[in-house]
Amino acid sequence: MEPSRRPSPLVNGLRSLRARAGAARELVSDRKLFRAWLKHRVVHRLRPPSHAAGLRLHIGCGKESLDGWCNIDLLPLPHVDLCLDVSRGLPFHGATHIFAEHFLEHLEVLDALAFLHGCHGSLAEGGWIRLSTPNLDWVWTHLYSADPMTGQSDRVDRRVDKAVHINRAFYGWQHRFIWNRELLSEALTAAGFDGVRECEYSKSELDDFRGIERHELYDDTPELPHVLIFEACKGPSRPEAYQQLFDMLHHEIERCRY
């Protein structure tokens, strides 16, 4: 009897790839999404370019791609140019602009701080970042606190609804941390950014950021917007300020996880 022949590594690799493709096809019924997954497996496993001179980075783009930008997301959605877990770092240097809309709140606070530090390192001198994220002050005022006009508390059933709504703001949509103006400004400064300024929806002094937001807009006021939109320019690194803020956040929040 002839000894049985074991399949070659190439055959095993092809079988494995076929099995993975079949599993993906069963899990993902959307053909466009499956083609995007296949594109990710074939193309996006290549290392992203380390030198991004002239690039404009759109991070956490989801389904909202921007023409002329490098659209980056963790998921291989249609129109995503690069699949990347940016919480593990940004492999870029020399980018001119970074835009992240409704992304920062999806990171744990220390990961968010590290992300801002990574954005600083990815930008060229004089490069700009623009961020939008839910406003903690708006969440508190509109979703839980007493009526700001009368100071009166709500009925019991209304406060039950508010308890659900405020927790949804914190934990729904995979949110991890909600920022206010002061903390976001301090984090940007500690990460090495200068000229930190708050902007209105779709408005900017910079052409590249003007009219760029895609997220829905609520009825609110300039004094208390439901979303914070900040711009800042790359400045000098501030390692002492960064470490001080990191240590404070770790002491107040992260230590509670253990």
TORTOR-777883 format. One record per residue: x, y, z of N, C-alpha, C, O in turn. Coordinates in pm, whole numbers, padded with zeros to 5 digits, always signed. Example, Ala and Ser with C-alpha at 12.3 -4.5 7.8 and 13.67 -1.06 7.14 Angstrom:
BEGIN
+01319-00569+00780+01230-00450+00780+01320-00330+00780+01424-00332+00846;+01285-00225+00708+01367-00106+00714+01290+00003+00787+01341+00114+00804;
This chain:
BEGIN
+00085-00119+00000+00000+00000+00000+00088+00123+00000+00183+00134+00077;+00054+00217-00088+00132+00340-00093+00099+00427+00027-00016+00436+00069;+00201+00492+00082+00175+00581+00195+00086+00698+00151+00098+00751+00041;-00003+00734+00240-00094+00846+00209-00012+00975+00198+00083+00997+00274;-00051+01059+00105+00020+01184+00082-00052+01297+00153-00174+01310+00141;+00021+01376+00227-00038+01490+00296-00051+01606+00199+00036+01626+00115;-00159+01684+00210-00175+01799+00122-00060+01897+00140-00009+01915+00251;-00020+01958+00033+00088+02056+00039+00043+02179+00115-00077+02202+00128;+00138+02261+00167+00100+02386+00234+00018+02478+00145-00068+02551+00193;+00045+02475+00013-00033+02559-00077-00178+02515-00082-00269+02598-00078;-00200+02382-00091-00338+02331-00093-00409+02365+00037-00524+02408+00037;-00339+02344+00149-00399+02378+00278-00433+02527+00286-00538+02565+00338;-00344+02610+00232-00371+02754+00234-00492+02790+00152-00573+02873+00193;-00506+02727+00034-00621+02754-00052-00750+02706+00013-00853+02774+00005;-00746+02591+00078-00864+02541+00147-00904+02634+00260-01023+02662+00281;-00804+02682+00334-00832+02774+00444-00894+02903+00393-00989+02955+00452;-00839+02954+00283-00893+03078+00227-01035+03057+00178-01120+03144+00197;-01062+02940+00115-01196+02911+00067-01294+02900+00184-01408+02948+00175;-01251+02837+00292-01338+02823+00409-01369+02959+00470-01483+02986+00509;-01268+03045+00480-01291+03178+00536-01384+03260+00448-01470+03333+00497;-01365+03248+00316-01451+03322+00224-01595+03274+00236-01688+03354+00232;-01613+03141+00250-01748+03088+00265-01813+03135+00393-01932+03169+00393;-01737+03139+00502-01792+03187+00629-01829+03334+00619-01934+03376+00668;-01743+03410+00555-01774+03552+00539-01898+03572+00454-01979+03661+00482;-01914+03489+00349-02030+03503+00262-02158+03471+00338-02261+03534+00316;-02151+03374+00427-02269+03340+00506-02303+03449+00606-02421+03478+00629;-02201+03510+00665-02223+03612+00768-02261+03746+00707-02335+03824+00767;-02211+03774+00589-02233+03904+00527-02316+03884+00401-02264+03842+00297;-02443+03913+00409-02531+03893+00295-02523+04008+00196-02557+03991+00079;-02478+04123+00241-02466+04239+00154-02349+04218+00058-02235+04204+00102;-02377+04216-00072-02271+04188-00170-02164+04295-00171-02046+04265-00184;-02206+04422-00158-02108+04530-00159-02013+04517-00041-01892+04537-00055;-02068+04483+00075-01984+04468+00193-01892+04348+00180-01778+04352+00226;-01941+04241+00116-01855+04125+00097-01740+04158+00002-01627+04116+00025;-01768+04232-00104-01661+04270-00196-01560+04359-00126-01440+04350-00151;-01610+04446-00036-01519+04531+00040-01433+04445+00132-01314+04471+00149;-01494+04342+00193-01416+04250+00279-01308+04181+00198-01194+04169+00244;-01343+04134+00076-01245+04066-00007-01132+04160-00047-01015+04121-00048;-01168+04286-00079-01067+04385-00112-00973+04407+00006-00852+04421-00011;-01031+04410+00125-00949+04428+00245-00850+04313+00262-00734+04336+00296;-00895+04189+00240-00809+04073+00258-00696+04072+00155-00583+04034+00188;-00725+04113+00032-00627+04104-00075-00532+04222-00077-00412+04206-00100;-00586+04344-00053-00508+04465-00071-00466+04529+00060-00350+04566+00076;-00558+04542+00153-00532+04625+00270-00450+04556+00377-00427+04614+00484;-00405+04434+00351-00312+04373+00445-00172+04426+00424-00083+04403+00507;-00151+04497+00314-00022+04562+00294-00004+04672+00397-00101+04733+00442;+00119+04697+00433+00145+04803+00531+00112+04938+00471+00150+04965+00357;+00042+05025+00546+00013+05158+00495+00140+05240+00481+00239+05212+00548;+00138+05339+00394+00258+05420+00375+00295+05496+00502+00208+05552+00569;+00422+05497+00533+00465+05567+00654+00479+05716+00629+00471+05797+00722;+00500+05753+00502+00516+05894+00470+00390+05942+00399+00358+05895+00290;+00321+06036+00461+00190+06078+00411+00192+06222+00365+00094+06294+00382;+00302+06266+00308+00315+06406+00269+00201+06447+00177+00176+06384+00075;+00131+06553+00216+00022+06604+00135-00110+06535+00157-00213+06580+00106;-00111+06426+00232-00235+06353+00253-00325+06424+00353-00279+06487+00448;-00454+06411+00329-00556+06453+00425-00623+06326+00476-00679+06250+00397;-00619+06305+00606-00665+06180+00667-00804+06198+00726-00825+06285+00812;-00899+06118+00681-01035+06115+00735-01048+05988+00818-01062+05879+00763;-01043+06004+00949-01033+05889+01039-01169+05855+01098-01244+05942+01141;-01200+05724+01099-01330+05680+01147-01440+05720+01051-01546+05766+01093;-01416+05703+00923-01507+05757+00822-01639+05683+00816-01740+05742+00778;-01642+05553+00852-01765+05477+00838-01810+05475+00693-01731+05446+00603;-01936+05506+00671-01992+05506+00535-01981+05642+00467-02023+05658+00352;-01925+05741+00537-01916+05877+00484-01776+05905+00431-01690+05954+00504;-01753+05875+00307-01622+05900+00248-01614+06043+00196-01716+06103+00160;-01493+06097+00193-01468+06232+00144-01376+06225+00022-01270+06163+00028;-01416+06287-00085-01333+06289-00205-01203+06364-00179-01203+06471-00118;-01094+06308-00225-00965+06373-00209-00899+06348-00075-00790+06398-00049;-00965+06271+00011-00910+06236+00142-00879+06087+00145-00935+06010+00067;-00789+06048+00235-00766+05907+00264-00865+05866+00372-00849+05902+00488;-00968+05790+00332-01077+05752+00422-01039+05626+00498-01020+05520+00438;-01028+05637+00631-00976+05530+00715-01083+05483+00812-01152+05564+00874;-01097+05351+00824-01191+05295+00920-01143+05157+00962-01064+05093+00893;-01192+05112+01077-01158+04979+01125-01224+04871+01040-01167+04764+01021;-01344+04900+00989-01421+04803+00912-01399+04821+00762-01382+04934+00715;-01400+04713+00688-01379+04721+00542-01508+04757+00469-01558+04680+00387;-01561+04874+00500-01685+04920+00437-01657+04972+00296-01543+05005+00264;-01760+04978+00214-01740+05036+00081-01684+05178+00092-01720+05254+00182;-01597+05213+00001-01535+05346-00010-01427+05370+00095-01369+05479+00098;-01398+05272+00182-01286+05287+00276-01156+05264+00201-01139+05161+00134;-01065+05359+00211-00937+05348+00140-00835+05265+00217-00748+05200+00157;-00845+05268+00350-00746+05197+00432-00813+05148+00559-00868+05227+00636;-00807+05017+00582-00858+04958+00707-00746+04960+00810-00638+04905+00787;-00773+05023+00923-00667+05043+01020-00727+05062+01159-00825+05135+01175;-00670+04996+01258-00707+05017+01397-00620+05129+01452-00508+05106+01496;-00673+05252+01448-00591+05367+01485-00566+05373+01635-00481+05450+01680;-00639+05294+01714-00611+05292+01858-00475+05229+01887-00423+05241+01998;-00417+05161+01787-00285+05102+01803-00174+05192+01746-00057+05154+01744;-00213+05309+01701-00115+05403+01650-00144+05442+01506-00216+05373+01435;-00088+05554+01466-00104+05605+01329+00031+05599+01257+00126+05666+01299;+00042+05521+01152+00170+05503+01083+00194+05608+00975+00235+05574+00864;+00170+05734+01006+00184+05840+00908+00278+05949+00959+00297+05967+01079;+00337+06020+00864+00419+06137+00894+00402+06236+00779+00411+06198+00662;+00377+06360+00812+00372+06463+00708+00235+06490+00652+00226+06558+00549;+00127+06442+00713-00008+06473+00666-00037+06621+00689+00016+06682+00781;-00121+06677+00605-00153+06820+00617-00278+06845+00700-00288+06947+00768;-00376+06752+00695-00502+06769+00766-00549+06634+00821-00528+06530+00758;-00612+06638+00937-00678+06521+00994-00818+06562+01035-00838+06664+01100;-00916+06481+00996-01055+06506+01031-01113+06378+01092-01100+06270+01034;-01178+06392+01208-01241+06278+01275-01375+06324+01331-01380+06396+01430;-01482+06282+01267-01617+06325+01306-01685+06214+01386-01698+06101+01339;-01728+06247+01507-01796+06151+01594-01716+06022+01605-01769+05912+01585;-01589+06037+01637-01500+05923+01652-01440+05915+01791-01429+05806+01849;-01401+06029+01846-01326+06031+01971-01403+05965+02085-01344+05900+02170;-01536+05981+02086-01617+05926+02195-01621+05773+02194-01666+05712+02291;-01575+05711+02087-01574+05565+02078-01447+05504+02137-01433+05382+02139;-01356+05587+02183-01232+05538+02242-01234+05554+02394-01290+05650+02446;-01174+05458+02463-01149+05477+02606-01065+05603+02623-00988+05639+02533;-01079+05670+02736-01021+05803+02748-00869+05804+02729-00817+05896+02666;-00798+05705+02781-00653+05703+02761-00617+05670+02616-00518+05721+02564;-00697+05587+02552-00676+05561+02410-00703+05687+02328-00634+05713+02230;-00802+05765+02370-00832+05890+02299-00717+05988+02313-00680+06056+02217;-00661+05997+02432-00547+06086+02453-00429+06041+02369-00360+06123+02309;-00404+05911+02366-00295+05858+02284-00323+05883+02135-00230+05907+02058;-00449+05876+02096-00485+05904+01956-00452+06048+01920-00396+06073+01813;-00484+06143+02007-00451+06283+01981-00301+06302+01969-00253+06377+01884;-00227+06234+02056-00081+06240+02050-00031+06182+01917+00062+06234+01857;-00094+06073+01873-00057+06014+01745-00090+06104+01627-00016+06108+01529;-00201+06177+01637-00236+06273+01531-00130+06382+01521-00092+06423+01412;-00083+06428+01636+00022+06529+01639+00146+06478+01566+00206+06551+01487;+00184+06354+01591+00302+06298+01526+00282+06271+01377+00379+06267+01302;+00157+06253+01335+00128+06223+01195+00123+06347+01107+00136+06338+00985;+00104+06463+01168+00090+06587+01092+00225+06650+01062+00321+06637+01138;+00230+06718+00950+00347+06800+00917+00344+06926+01003+00241+06959+01063;+00454+06997+01008+00458+07124+01079+00352+07218+01018+00347+07236+00897;+00271+07276+01105+00165+07364+01057+00040+07290+01013-00054+07352+00963;+00037+07156+01030-00081+07078+00995-00195+07101+01092-00173+07145+01205;-00317+07071+01048-00437+07100+01128-00519+06975+01153-00522+06882+01072;-00586+06975+01268-00680+06869+01304-00816+06932+01330-00826+07043+01383;-00922+06860+01294-01059+06902+01324-01133+06780+01379-01135+06674+01317;-01195+06799+01496-01266+06692+01564-01408+06735+01594-01435+06853+01618;-01500+06640+01592-01634+06664+01645-01671+06548+01736-01640+06432+01706;-01736+06578+01847-01772+06476+01945-01887+06529+02031-01897+06650+02049;-01974+06442+02083-02086+06489+02165-02040+06574+02283-01934+06551+02341;-02122+06671+02317-02091+06767+02423-02152+06718+02554-02274+06707+02566;-02068+06689+02652-02114+06641+02782-02211+06740+02848-02310+06698+02909;-02183+06869+02836-02271+06968+02899-02410+06965+02838-02509+06980+02910;-02419+06946+02708-02550+06936+02642-02622+06809+02687-02742+06812+02714;-02549+06700+02694-02608+06573+02737-02669+06587+02876-02782+06545+02900;-02593+06647+02968-02641+06661+03104-02760+06754+03112-02859+06722+03178;-02753+06866+03046-02859+06967+03055-02989+06919+02991-03097+06942+03045;-02979+06853+02877-03099+06817+02802-03152+06678+02831-03270+06651+02808;-03069+06591+02881-03114+06453+02899-03137+06412+03043-03192+06305+03069;-03095+06495+03139-03113+06449+03276-03150+06558+03376-03240+06538+03457;-03083+06672+03372-03101+06770+03479-03242+06827+03479-03319+06804+03386;-03275+06902+03586-03406+06965+03598-03426+07065+03486-03330+07108+03422;-03549+07100+03462-03582+07197+03357-03499+07322+03376-03512+07388+03479;-03411+07359+03279-03323+07474+03297-03398+07607+03306-03343+07705+03356;-03522+07609+03259-03600+07733+03262-03668+07753+03397-03674+07865+03448;-03720+07645+03455-03798+07658+03579-03727+07602+03701-03760+07637+03814;-03629+07515+03677-03562+07451+03789-03644+07341+03853-03604+07284+03955;-03761+07310+03794-03848+07209+03850-03806+07070+03804-03763+07050+03691;-03818+06975+03894-03790+06837+03860-03906+06778+03781-04019+06826+03791;-03880+06674+03706-03983+06609+03625-04061+06507+03707-04025+06475+03821;-04168+06457+03646-04242+06347+03704-04154+06223+03711-04050+06216+03646;-04196+06127+03792-04117+06006+03811-04098+05933+03679-03988+05887+03649;-04205+05920+03599-04193+05845+03475-04098+05915+03377-04027+05851+03300;-04099+06051+03381-04009+06124+03295-03864+06105+03337-03775+06098+03252;-03840+06097+03466-03704+06077+03516-03657+05935+03486-03537+05911+03470;-03748+05841+03479-03712+05706+03436-03661+05711+03293-03558+05652+03260;-03733+05783+03206-03689+05799+03067-03552+05866+03060-03467+05827+02981;-03533+05968+03143-03407+06041+03140-03290+05952+03182-03181+05963+03127;-03314+05865+03280-03208+05774+03323-03165+05684+03208-03046+05656+03191;-03262+05639+03130-03230+05556+03015-03157+05637+02909-03058+05590+02853;-03205+05758+02882-03148+05839+02774-03005+05883+02803-02920+05882+02714;-02977+05920+02929-02841+05965+02958-02743+05849+02954-02628+05866+02914;-02787+05731+02996-02699+05615+02986-02680+05572+02841-02574+05521+02804;-02782+05593+02758-02766+05566+02615-02661+05659+02555-02582+05617+02470;-02661+05785+02599-02562+05879+02548-02421+05835+02584-02327+05853+02506;-02406+05776+02703-02272+05733+02746-02232+05599+02687-02116+05578+02654;-02327+05506+02673-02290+05369+02638-02350+05322+02506-02306+05220+02452;-02450+05393+02453-02506+05354+02324-02409+05381+02212-02314+05459+02227;-02433+05317+02099-02349+05335+01980-02200+05308+02010-02112+05360+01943;-02175+05226+02112-02039+05189+02152-01957+05310+02199-01836+05315+02180;-02025+05406+02259-01954+05519+02318-01875+05473+02440-01916+05380+02510;-01762+05539+02464-01677+05504+02577-01647+05622+02670-01621+05603+02788;-01650+05743+02616-01618+05859+02698-01675+05983+02631-01658+06003+02511;-01744+06067+02710-01806+06190+02658-01727+06309+02712-01700+06318+02832;-01692+06402+02623-01604+06513+02655-01682+06643+02672-01788+06663+02614;-01624+06733+02755-01674+06871+02757-01567+06963+02696-01457+06918+02663;-01602+07090+02683-01511+07184+02618-01375+07189+02686-01270+07184+02622;-01379+07199+02818-01256+07223+02893-01159+07106+02883-01039+07125+02863;-01211+06985+02897-01123+06869+02895-01069+06844+02754-00952+06808+02738;-01152+06862+02653-01105+06841+02516-00998+06943+02479-00899+06909+02414;-01018+07067+02520-00918+07170+02494-00787+07138+02564-00680+07153+02506;-00797+07094+02689-00676+07060+02764-00604+06940+02702-00481+06937+02697;-00680+06843+02654-00619+06724+02593-00547+06761+02463-00436+06712+02438;-00608+06846+02382-00543+06888+02258-00414+06965+02287-00313+06943+02221;-00419+07053+02385-00300+07131+02421-00190+07040+02474-00073+07055+02437;-00227+06946+02561-00128+06854+02617-00067+06766+02509+00049+06726+02519;-00146+06734+02406-00096+06650+02297-00005+06726+02201+00054+06667+02110;+00008+06858+02221+00102+06936+02141+00039+07027+02038+00106+07068+01943;-00089+07059+02054-00157+07145+01957-00169+07287+02009-00185+07311+02129;-00160+07381+01917-00175+07523+01946-00299+07577+01875-00357+07511+01788;-00337+07699+01914-00449+07764+01847-00578+07688+01856-00658+07690+01762;-00601+07620+01969-00724+07542+01985-00844+07636+01981-00850+07734+02055;-00939+07605+01894-01056+07692+01879-01180+07608+01852-01173+07502+01789;-01292+07658+01901-01419+07593+01878-01484+07650+01753-01477+07771+01729;-01546+07565+01674-01604+07606+01547-01752+07569+01541-01799+07484+01616;-01823+07634+01451-01961+07598+01425-01966+07489+01320-01872+07468+01243;-02080+07421+01317-02103+07312+01223-02080+07360+01079-02141+07457+01036;-01993+07293+01007-01960+07314+00865-01886+07444+00838-01859+07475+00722;-01853+07523+00943-01785+07649+00922-01640+07640+00968-01609+07579+01070;-01550+07703+00890-01408+07701+00923-01337+07811+00848-01380+07853+00741;-01228+07858+00906-01142+07952+00836-01055+07882+00732-00993+07947+00648;-01052+07749+00737-00970+07670+00646-01058+07607+00538-01160+07545+00569;-01019+07623+00415-01099+07571+00303-01119+07420+00313-01226+07370+00279;-01017+07349+00357-01025+07203+00360-01129+07152+00459-01180+07041+00443;-01160+07230+00561-01256+07187+00663-01395+07247+00645-01488+07210+00716;-01410+07338+00552-01538+07408+00536-01643+07314+00475-01620+07255+00369;-01757+07303+00542-01866+07219+00492-01837+07070+00496-01892+06994+00416;-01752+07028+00587-01705+06890+00586-01790+06795+00670-01789+06674+00645;-01865+06846+00767-01943+06759+00855-02054+06688+00778-02112+06744+00685;-02081+06564+00819-02187+06484+00759-02291+06439+00861-02398+06391+00823;-02260+06453+00989-02349+06404+01093-02473+06490+01103-02471+06608+01066;-02585+06431+01153-02709+06507+01164-02693+06623+01261-02608+06621+01350;-02777+06725+01242-02770+06847+01321-02898+06862+01403-03008+06848+01350;-02883+06890+01534-02997+06911+01621-03021+07060+01639-02937+07144+01604;-03139+07092+01694-03167+07230+01731-03098+07260+01863-03134+07203+01966;-03001+07349+01861-02933+07387+01984-02886+07531+01969-02923+07599+01873;-02805+07576+02062-02761+07715+02062-02608+07721+02054-02542+07624+02091;-02552+07833+02008-02406+07845+02006-02343+07831+02144-02231+07783+02158;-02419+07875+02248-02367+07865+02383-02364+07721+02433-02280+07685+02516;-02455+07637+02383-02463+07499+02429-02495+07406+02312-02606+07354+02303;-02398+07385+02222-02421+07294+02110-02421+07149+02156-02357+07114+02255;-02493+07065+02084-02495+06923+02123-02368+06851+02082-02337+06743+02132;-02294+06912+01989-02167+06855+01944-02058+06960+01955-02077+07075+01916;-01944+06920+02008-01826+07006+02012-01747+06987+01883-01718+06874+01844;-01712+07096+01818-01629+07092+01699-01507+07178+01725-01518+07300+01741;-01391+07116+01729-01266+07185+01761-01166+07171+01647-01157+07067+01582;-01091+07277+01626-00977+07276+01536-00853+07316+01614-00861+07390+01712;-00737+07266+01570-00611+07301+01634-00499+07278+01535-00509+07194+01445;-00391+07352+01554-00274+07345+01467-00159+07275+01541-00142+07293+01662;-00082+07197+01470+00030+07128+01532+00131+07229+01586+00177+07317+01515;+00165+07213+01714+00264+07296+01780+00375+07208+01835+00390+07094+01792;+00451+07259+01930+00560+07180+01989+00507+07071+02081+00402+07086+02143;+00580+06962+02090+00544+06855+02182+00551+06905+02326+00637+06986+02360;+00461+06855+02408+00458+06894+02550+00454+06766+02635+00350+06734+02694;+00564+06694+02642+00563+06564+02711+00525+06572+02858+00460+06482+02909;+00565+06680+02927+00533+06690+03069+00382+06711+03088+00321+06649+03175;+00323+06799+03008+00180+06824+03018+00101+06699+02980+00000+06667+03042;+00148+06630+02877+00081+06507+02833+00085+06402+02943-00016+06339+02973;+00201+06382+03004+00215+06281+03109+00131+06318+03230+00072+06231+03293;+00126+06446+03263+00047+06489+03377-00101+06461+03356-00168+06412+03446;-00153+06491+03237-00293+06464+03208-00319+06314+03203-00421+06266+03252;-00227+06241+03143-00240+06095+03137-00249+06036+03277-00335+05953+03304;-00160+06079+03365-00158+06026+03502-00287+06059+03575-00340+05976+03649;-00339+06181+03556-00462+06220+03622-00579+06134+03575-00657+06085+03656;-00591+06115+03444-00700+06035+03390-00688+05889+03433-00788+05824+03464;-00567+05840+03435-00547+05702+03480-00585+05686+03626-00648+05587+03664;-00548+05784+03709-00579+05777+03851-00729+05785+03877-00782+05714+03962;-00797+05874+03804-00938+05899+03831-01032+05799+03765-01142+05776+03815;-00991+05740+03652-01084+05656+03576-01033+05515+03558-01100+05419+03596;-00914+05500+03500-00868+05367+03462-00842+05278+03584-00861+05157+03577;-00799+05337+03694-00771+05254+03811-00896+05188+03866-00888+05088+03937;-01013+05245+03833-01139+05191+03882-01177+05060+03810-01269+04991+03851;-01105+05028+03705-01137+04907+03630-01075+04782+03692-01112+04670+03658;-00983+04802+03783-00909+04687+03835-00964+04644+03970-00914+04548+04029;
